[in-house]
Amino acid sequence: MHTKPVLGAADIRRMLDAAWQAAEAAGHAMSIAFADDGGYPLALQRMDGAGLMTGKVAMEKARTAALLRAPSAVLQDRVKQDPALLALTDYLPMAGGVPIRVDDAIVGAVGISGGTPEQDGAIAAAALAAL
């Protein structure tokens, strides 16, 4: 039988708190989302002042990173070369989604929305550092 690590509620809370604190410290109002390794939602928080669409966008970035097993920015770069990839409606080709790895396994992904791609990436990195 094969066993794999999974994200627990305490793991998600720790990463969410770290991302929230990093966003507040940087003065950004963002949405922070987590998906499991199948792209299904685990958590979503929208900070006060974050745009209404940021919640949906953050969740889709997390889903994309989980399903691709790669940062969502990878798809953003590929779409520039092959616009037909935009027909993949279940994926969001925007930077800000990053897979969460434990050992060599992808256990889920975090998605951040509300800032520039660089700002979203920095907050995602803060979340990952807390795991």
Secondary structure, 3 states (H helix, E strand, C coil): CCCCCCCCHHHHHHHHHHHHHHHHHHCCCCEEEEEECCCCEEEEEECCCCCCCHHHHHHHHHHHHHHHCCCHHHHHHHHHHCHHHHHCCCCCCCCCEEEEEECCEEEEEEEEECCCHHHHHHHHHHHHHCC
